[in-house]
Amino acid sequence: MKKLLITDLDNTLYDWVSFFAQSFGAMLEKTVEITGIDRDELVDDFKQVHQYHNNTEYPFSIFELDSIQEKYKTKDKEVLKLHLDEALYSFNSKRKKVLKCYSGVIDTLEYMSQKGVKIVAHTEAPVRNSLYRLEKLGIKGYFSHLYAPKDKFHDDLDENTLQWLQKHENSLRLLSKNELKPNPNLLLDICSKEGVQPSEAVYIGDSIVKDISMANEAGISSVWAEYGKQHSPEFWQLLVSITHWTPADVEREESLKKALSDSKPNYTAQSFSDLIELFDWQGAQAKSSVDLQ
């Protein structure tokens, strides 16, 4: 009997690679058109800024590009917004079209919620990005808590962003930079905080190395979201070209692959909805439709 579902976000609930690559690509091409700056120069500049922020998913990095600031002779973001509004619109417009939950995700979350199962999200994606997507997709209400890294520059965030995060503080569990996947102790801590035994929990994620190995070592039932590995090579290559990963990050990833790539999931899912049939789900108490409003 399972009482807690711990789910990864990117490439488990939605196709992050496809949505972000397409959105970023639209912004990049529009920026080339507006500014006349060489595409490769922009890509190199984006990568530098992403590494500084330790975050690839940072569209406002466009205001911090050396090539952009040099062209317009300013670092003033409000001035740069006037010049680059079309590029930012391209990102937002494409994101609106392509950011969707995988088939079966919403129905499965609804099923779990009706059964009284506690659902939490665990991700290495920055908290602002993760929280925004859960809200945008209309599924945040299904999650008791979101476990996500604290922003590297949290204390420097603007007042509106800080107020937005504070509004959700009861559902946020901010992780330190040292609490990286694969960390079985972190999963054990999540189980403890959510009031369940590891044997009563299920973890689903798309990474064998980071998600499955971690759940296995924690004694939590592991489910590999195999469907989350289906990406366009073109989209993947664009993300690699602008990644925030440093050489040290790449070295760590290679070490993890060598050590953990042989990990075997307890179960493999071809769809998120497979979770319904894989386990006997029974939460503390079933919820009525009124409770979910």
Secondary structure by P-SEA (a helix, b strand, c coil): cccbbbbbcccccccaaaaaaaaaaaaaaaaaaaccccaaaaaaaaaaaaaaaccccccccccccaaaaaaaccccaaaaaaacaaaaaaaaaaaaaccccccaaaaaaaaaaaabbbbbbbccccaaaaaaaaaaacccccccbbbbbcccccccccaaaaaaaaaacccccccccccccccaaaaaaaaaaaccccccbbbbbccccccaaaaaaaccbbbbccccccccaaaaaaaaaaccccaaaaaaaaaaaaccccccccccccccccccccccccccccccccccc
